[in-house]
């Protein structure tokens, strides 16, 4: 049996061991709470660059020329250029039956020949009568009669020549020619149909280049000029940009919406762009030199102004510093910083909604170019344990 003193000794030892274990646990908790948590972020290493401020507008593309080509003669339509054919200015794109027109030419040629014969006869008579008149063999009135017949024969020949030219023109009109370079877009009449002058037979479209007209607010009147290069983007071609040029700047302002007209052209040598496609058009306004450009989402705004968060401190202990900045123009997802940032500083572009000044951060991704930082963020979620 244990004695009372032995029991007391065992109790003291047990309590001492328990207190020692509790003390160790407390030390571990103190050590754990001393570690400051790191907040995951993504950063952009800022650099100086030029920033082009642009006006963004939407316009509908149109064909440079779009015509319903009509016939000028009457007749039966016997041929049409195939749909989609590329034709040149002056090329034949449709034909009418020429039988009637050729008969008209032959008739006019016969009439001219007869008129020519009559003129030659009248001229010969006048020439033979002239010496008789000079010798007073015939009277003045008789000589005038021969001269009148000559003038009439000359007029008849002139009329016959005009009729022949008209008949030949009607024959030429049976060949319908393209008024400009373009593509056969539609047949408006069918082969075998009888058509009349003025009836459209073919739709011809010139789609290289394409054009569009947009209205620009009057406050930009001094900044837009002919020859300025523009950039167009279309939903049908995601990720692609098409260059063009302003070819017309209106000289008047529309009082209804306070805009002035601007027309631009976009080369389309491969025919990829189509009339009536909708284009988002960027027109350069001004260029800022040597500014810092950051994603728009990196900037926080409130009644006190604009700010960003930058990473400072050594690599093993990166900390957040709130920085007031002067913001310039925004273009799409990019914003120019005019003051408050220097090239080489790391700007937090993702995760800034969970940080405060002085927080310790974990840089999950470090971007070297602003375009890279605009891509969907890699991950700023805390790492699982």
Rosetta blueprint (number, residue, H / E / L):
1 X L
2 X L
3 X L
4 X H
5 X H
6 X H
7 X H
8 X H
9 X H
10 X H
11 X H
12 X H
13 X H
14 X H
15 X H
16 X H
17 X H
18 X H
19 X H
20 X H
21 X H
22 X H
23 X H
24 X H
25 X H
26 X H
27 X H
28 X H
29 X H
30 X H
31 X H
32 X H
33 X H
34 X L
35 X L
36 X L
37 X L
38 X L
39 X E
40 X E
41 X E
42 X E
43 X E
44 X E
45 X E
46 X L
47 X L
48 X E
49 X E
50 X E
51 X E
52 X E
53 X E
54 X E
55 X E
56 X E
57 X E
58 X E
59 X E
60 X E
61 X L
62 X E
63 X E
64 X E
65 X E
66 X E
67 X E
68 X E
69 X E
70 X E
71 X L
72 X L
73 X L
74 X L
75 X E
76 X E
77 X E
78 X E
79 X E
80 X E
81 X L
82 X L
83 X L
84 X L
85 X L
86 X E
87 X E
88 X L
89 X L
90 X L
91 X L
92 X E
93 X E
94 X E
95 X E
96 X E
97 X L
98 X L
99 X H
100 X H
101 X H
102 X H
103 X H
104 X H
105 X H
106 X H
107 X H
108 X H
109 X H
110 X H
111 X H
112 X H
113 X H
114 X H
115 X H
116 X H
117 X H
118 X H
119 X H
120 X H
121 X H
122 X H
123 X H
124 X H
125 X H
126 X H
127 X H
128 X H
129 X H
130 X H
131 X H
132 X H
133 X H
134 X H
135 X L
136 X L
137 X L
138 X L
139 X L
140 X H
141 X H
142 X H
143 X H
144 X H
145 X H
146 X H
147 X H
148 X H
149 X H
150 X H
151 X H
152 X H
153 X H
154 X H
155 X H
156 X H
157 X H
158 X H
159 X H
160 X H
161 X H
162 X H
163 X H
164 X H
165 X H
166 X H
167 X H
168 X H
169 X H
170 X H
171 X H
172 X H
173 X L
174 X L
175 X E
176 X E
177 X E
178 X L
179 X L
180 X L
181 X L
182 X E
183 X E
184 X E
185 X E
186 X E
187 X E
188 X L
189 X L
190 X L
191 X L
192 X L
193 X L
194 X E
195 X E
196 X L
197 X L
198 X L
199 X L
200 X E
201 X E
202 X E
203 X E
204 X E
205 X E
206 X E
207 X E
208 X E
209 X E
210 X E
211 X E
212 X E
213 X E
214 X E
215 X E
216 X E
217 X E
218 X H
219 X H
220 X H
221 X L
222 X L
223 X L
224 X L
225 X L
226 X L
227 X L
228 X L
229 X E
230 X E
231 X E
232 X E
233 X E
234 X E
235 X H
236 X H
237 X H
238 X L
239 X L
240 X L
241 X L
242 X E
243 X E
244 X E
245 X E
246 X E
247 X E
248 X E
249 X E
250 X E
251 X E
252 X E
253 X E
254 X E
255 X L
256 X L
257 X L
258 X L
259 X E
260 X E
261 X E
262 X E
263 X E
264 X E
265 X E
266 X E
267 X L
268 X L
269 X L
270 X L
271 X L
272 X L
273 X L
274 X L
275 X L
276 X L
277 X L
278 X E
279 X E
280 X E
281 X E
282 X E
283 X E
284 X E
285 X E
286 X E
287 X E
288 X E
289 X E
290 X E
291 X E
292 X E
293 X E
294 X E
295 X E
296 X H
297 X H
298 X H
299 X L
300 X E
301 X E
302 X E
303 X L
304 X L
305 X E
306 X E
307 X E
308 X E
309 X E
310 X E
311 X E
312 X E
313 X L
314 X L
315 X H
316 X H
317 X H
318 X L
319 X E
320 X E
321 X E
322 X E
323 X E
324 X E
325 X E
326 X E
327 X E
328 X E
329 X E
330 X E
331 X E
332 X L
333 X L
334 X E
335 X E
336 X E
337 X E
338 X E
339 X E
340 X L
341 X L
342 X L
343 X L
344 X L
345 X L
346 X E
347 X E
348 X E
349 X E
350 X E
351 X L
352 X H
353 X H
354 X H
355 X L
356 X L
357 X L
358 X L
359 X L
360 X E
361 X E
362 X E
363 X E
364 X E
365 X E
366 X E
367 X E
368 X L
369 X L
370 X H
371 X H
372 X H
373 X H
374 X L
375 X L
376 X L
377 X L
378 X L
379 X L
380 X L
381 X L
382 X L
383 X L
384 X L
385 X L
